[in-house]
Amino acid sequence: MGKPPVVIIGAGIIGLAHAITAREHGHDVVVLERDGRALGASVRNFGTLWPIGCASGAEREQALFGVRRWAQLATDAGFWFSPQGSLSLAYRDEAWAVLQEFTSSVGDCELLDASAVHHRFPAARPDGLQGAVYSPAEAVVHPPSTLAALADYARSLGIVLHFGTPVVKVHDEAVETSDGRCIAFDRLVIAAGEEMRLLFPEALAAAGVQRCRLQMMRTVPQPAGFALGAVFVSDLTLCHYPAFATCPSTPRLRARLAGELPDHTDWGIHVIAAQHDDHTLTLGDSHEYGLDFDPDSHSGVEQLILDALDEFVTVPDLRVASRWHGVYLKSTRGETQVVLHPRARVTMVTAMGGLGMTLSWGLAARTVESWRS
Ligand SMILES: Cc1cc2nc3c(=O)[nH]c(=O)nc-3n(C[C@H](O)[C@H](O)[C@H](O)COP(=O)(O)OP(=O)(O)OC[C@H]3O[C@@H](n4cnc5c(N)ncnc54)[C@H](O)[C@@H]3O)c2cc1C
C-alpha cells in the first residue's frame, strides 16, 4: 500500500493554495470541503491582492510572492487578473504626512500631488485632496469565479476534491467525515476558515484568535467609460493595515479620525473601492469583533461606508445591487497569520484576517517546504 495522501480540510483560498502547492511538490492530495462549493471568506472579499497593506520585510515579500503566483495562475487556470495597482488618497494633513513617511521607506511607490492625481485618476474627488500614493504592486481578482477556476485547475493537476463532505473529527492518522468514512492522511492541513473553532477549539483559544464580521456591498455595473484605474482607498484605511502602523504620523491621524468620525471608528469602518471586470464596484467594509453577531445587516453601517466613500471618489451610479457579510478569524496579538500544530503531522492555518488572499500562496509554500525537513 502507498503512502496516504496529504489531506486538506476546506476549499477556500488557504486550502486550495496548500493543495496546489503540495501537488506541485509531488504529493498526492485530497481536499475535503463541507459545502457544495467555496462559500466562505474567500468568495466574500474584495479580491484585492494587497502588498501595500503588509508590514515591510518578510511579510511584504510574502505578499509580492503571492501576487506573482496569482499572475501565473491566472494564465494557467484561466481567470481574470487585473494588475491595476492601488491609489491611497490623503484628505487630511496627517494622512498626507503618513503617506510621505510611508513612501520614504517603500521604494516602488509614487507620491502624487493633487493635480497629478486629478490628471491620472479623474474619479478621485478633488475637494480637499492633498495628494496620494500610487503603488503598482496591487492587483484584483474576482473571488467567486477565481475560486471556481482554481478548483477546476486543482482537479486538472490530479488533486481529488470532495465537495459536500464535512469533516467531523480528526483522529491521529485519519479524518472522519460526516458520513462515517475515515480518510487516512500522511499530512493534514486544516484550512477551515472561521469554522476552525469546531475542530481544535482549545488550540485556537490558546492562540488568541477572535471572530470578525465585515459588511460589504456591490454596486450595479458602472456606465461604459468609467474606470477607477486602480483600487482606491483613503485616510481611514491608513489606520487599518500593519504597513502604516509604524509611520510616526499614524497615531495623530487615528486620533483625528476618531474625533471627526466617531461612528466610523466604532464600527471599524475603512473603505476600499475595487472595480471588477463586470464594471461593478465592490465596496466595504466594517469590522465587528466578538463570538456571536446579530443576523441583521445594518443600513446605518452601509450609509457610513457610502459617506466615507463620497469623500474620495465620484461614482456615476451608486445603486447597490447586492449586500453580504463575511467573517474571518483574526489574531488578538497582531499576527497576520497563525499556524498551529495541535498534533503531529497536523497543521492548522488561520487568522489571516483581511490579507488571506494576498498571503495565502506564500504561506502554503512555507508549509509545504517545512515538510521536507
Ligand atoms: C469581507 C472580507 C474582505 C476581505 N478582503 C480581502 C482582500 O481584499 N484581500 C485579501 O488578501 N484578503 C481579504 N480578506 C481575507 C480573506 O478573504 C481571508 O483571509 C481568506 O479568504 C481566508 O481563507 P480560508 O481558506 O482560510 O477561509 P474560507 O474561505 O472561509 O474557507 C474555509 C473553507 O473551509 C470549509 N470548512 C469549514 N469547516 C469544514 C469542515 N469541518 N469540513 C470541511 N470543510 C470545512 C468552509 O466551508 C470553507 O469553504 C477579506 C475577508 C473578508 C471576510
The ligand as an SDF file (V2000), in Angstrom:
LIG
                    3D

 53 58  0  0  0  0  0  0  0  0999 V2000
  -15.3060   40.9160    3.6870 C   0  0  0  0  0  0  0  0  0  0  0  0
  -13.8930   40.4450    3.5260 C   0  0  0  0  0  0  0  0  0  0  0  0
  -12.9980   41.1710    2.7460 C   0  0  0  0  0  0  0  0  0  0  0  0
  -11.6920   40.7240    2.5880 C   0  0  0  0  0  0  0  0  0  0  0  0
  -10.8690   41.3510    1.6900 N   0  0  0  0  0  0  0  0  0  0  0  0
   -9.6610   40.8160    1.4040 C   0  0  0  0  0  0  0  0  0  0  0  0
   -8.8690   41.3430    0.3820 C   0  0  0  0  0  0  0  0  0  0  0  0
   -9.2920   42.2430   -0.3410 O   0  0  0  0  0  0  0  0  0  0  0  0
   -7.6160   40.8610    0.1980 N   0  0  0  0  0  0  0  0  0  0  0  0
   -7.1270   39.8260    0.9440 C   0  0  0  0  0  0  0  0  0  0  0  0
   -5.9840   39.4420    0.7580 O   0  0  0  0  0  0  0  0  0  0  0  0
   -7.9110   39.2210    1.8680 N   0  0  0  0  0  0  0  0  0  0  0  0
   -9.1530   39.6850    2.1190 C   0  0  0  0  0  0  0  0  0  0  0  0
   -9.9490   39.1060    3.0530 N   0  0  0  0  0  0  0  0  0  0  0  0
   -9.4280   37.9670    3.8080 C   0  0  0  0  0  0  0  0  0  0  0  0
   -9.5500   36.6690    3.0520 C   0  0  0  0  0  0  0  0  0  0  0  0
  -10.7660   36.6050    2.3640 O   0  0  0  0  0  0  0  0  0  0  0  0
   -9.4400   35.5250    4.0620 C   0  0  0  0  0  0  0  0  0  0  0  0
   -8.2760   35.6870    4.8630 O   0  0  0  0  0  0  0  0  0  0  0  0
   -9.3220   34.1890    3.3390 C   0  0  0  0  0  0  0  0  0  0  0  0
  -10.3460   34.0750    2.3760 O   0  0  0  0  0  0  0  0  0  0  0  0
   -9.4080   33.0510    4.3240 C   0  0  0  0  0  0  0  0  0  0  0  0
   -9.3850   31.8820    3.5460 O   0  0  0  0  0  0  0  0  0  0  0  0
   -9.7070   30.4770    4.1860 P   0  0  0  0  0  0  0  0  0  0  0  0
   -9.4880   29.4810    3.1120 O   0  0  0  0  0  0  0  0  0  0  0  0
   -8.9520   30.3320    5.4600 O   0  0  0  0  0  0  0  0  0  0  0  0
  -11.2350   30.5860    4.6390 O   0  0  0  0  0  0  0  0  0  0  0  0
  -12.6010   30.3090    3.8730 P   0  0  0  0  0  0  0  0  0  0  0  0
  -12.6550   30.9520    2.5660 O   0  0  0  0  0  0  0  0  0  0  0  0
  -13.6660   30.6670    4.8490 O   0  0  0  0  0  0  0  0  0  0  0  0
  -12.5800   28.7720    3.5880 O   0  0  0  0  0  0  0  0  0  0  0  0
  -12.7350   27.7910    4.5890 C   0  0  0  0  0  0  0  0  0  0  0  0
  -13.4610   26.6220    3.9710 C   0  0  0  0  0  0  0  0  0  0  0  0
  -13.4470   25.5290    4.8840 O   0  0  0  0  0  0  0  0  0  0  0  0
  -14.6860   24.8740    4.7900 C   0  0  0  0  0  0  0  0  0  0  0  0
  -14.9010   24.1150    6.0290 N   0  0  0  0  0  0  0  0  0  0  0  0
  -15.0760   24.6170    7.2750 C   0  0  0  0  0  0  0  0  0  0  0  0
  -15.2120   23.6210    8.1620 N   0  0  0  0  0  0  0  0  0  0  0  0
  -15.1130   22.4720    7.4750 C   0  0  0  0  0  0  0  0  0  0  0  0
  -15.1750   21.0960    7.8460 C   0  0  0  0  0  0  0  0  0  0  0  0
  -15.3570   20.7080    9.1150 N   0  0  0  0  0  0  0  0  0  0  0  0
  -15.0630   20.1500    6.8720 N   0  0  0  0  0  0  0  0  0  0  0  0
  -14.8700   20.5210    5.5670 C   0  0  0  0  0  0  0  0  0  0  0  0
  -14.8070   21.8150    5.1760 N   0  0  0  0  0  0  0  0  0  0  0  0
  -14.9140   22.7710    6.1060 C   0  0  0  0  0  0  0  0  0  0  0  0
  -15.6830   26.0050    4.6090 C   0  0  0  0  0  0  0  0  0  0  0  0
  -16.8980   25.5170    4.0520 O   0  0  0  0  0  0  0  0  0  0  0  0
  -14.9260   26.9350    3.6830 C   0  0  0  0  0  0  0  0  0  0  0  0
  -15.1840   26.6970    2.3120 O   0  0  0  0  0  0  0  0  0  0  0  0
  -11.2570   39.5450    3.2590 C   0  0  0  0  0  0  0  0  0  0  0  0
  -12.1500   38.8240    4.0470 C   0  0  0  0  0  0  0  0  0  0  0  0
  -13.4600   39.2570    4.1710 C   0  0  0  0  0  0  0  0  0  0  0  0
  -14.4170   38.4410    5.0120 C   0  0  0  0  0  0  0  0  0  0  0  0
  1  2  1  0
  2  3  1  0
  2 52  2  0
  3  4  2  0
  4  5  1  0
  4 50  1  0
  5  6  2  0
  6  7  1  0
  6 13  1  0
  7  8  2  0
  7  9  1  0
  9 10  1  0
 10 11  2  0
 10 12  1  0
 12 13  2  0
 13 14  1  0
 14 15  1  0
 14 50  1  0
 15 16  1  0
 16 17  1  0
 16 18  1  0
 18 19  1  0
 18 20  1  0
 20 21  1  0
 20 22  1  0
 22 23  1  0
 23 24  1  0
 24 25  2  0
 24 26  1  0
 24 27  1  0
 27 28  1  0
 28 29  2  0
 28 30  1  0
 28 31  1  0
 31 32  1  0
 32 33  1  0
 33 34  1  0
 33 48  1  0
 34 35  1  0
 35 36  1  0
 35 46  1  0
 36 37  1  0
 36 45  1  0
 37 38  2  0
 38 39  1  0
 39 40  1  0
 39 45  2  0
 40 41  1  0
 40 42  2  0
 42 43  1  0
 43 44  2  0
 44 45  1  0
 46 47  1  0
 46 48  1  0
 48 49  1  0
 50 51  2  0
 51 52  1  0
 52 53  1  0
M  END
$$$$
